[in-house]
Amino acid sequence: MTEETVQENKVLPYTWTQTRKDVTLIVKIPKPVRSRDLEVIVTKTNFSVRLKGEKGYIAKGEFYKTVKEDHVWHLDDGTDLYIELVKVDTTDMGYRWKCACKGDPEVDTWKLHPDDGAFEDYDYETRMGVLKMMQDDEKKGLLPGGVSKESLLKQSK
């Protein structure tokens, strides 16, 4: 097997989701535990999870990109550990993570439907660009999507 094949077949000890602003890791704990039984360490660049007093890790890794110091974790049903992370880079190109941790199989995020998010979630430069395009279309008598009022009226007859 090539390294690439091994990489694609890698079974992760967690699943993950992302939005424009955050990443959530869901770590599967092998047996029901209480929060106090876990050692969860999260920094700007990596995380690790293990049972207190044990040497081996349930999950650990270096994040694909840097996250903010603020994070929250909670245990659901004693077996699902949710780690909520806040992204540092939320610009248009930077917010799409290909994977949760470096070395994990990568996802082509451009094939996925992005979370459009609220207008205020976008950075200042992007918001100003969108507003300018809307004003330009309005001056040209265009409706949202660049459709002219005249062509819309013709289609409706």
Disulfide bonds with the S-S distance in Angstrom:
none
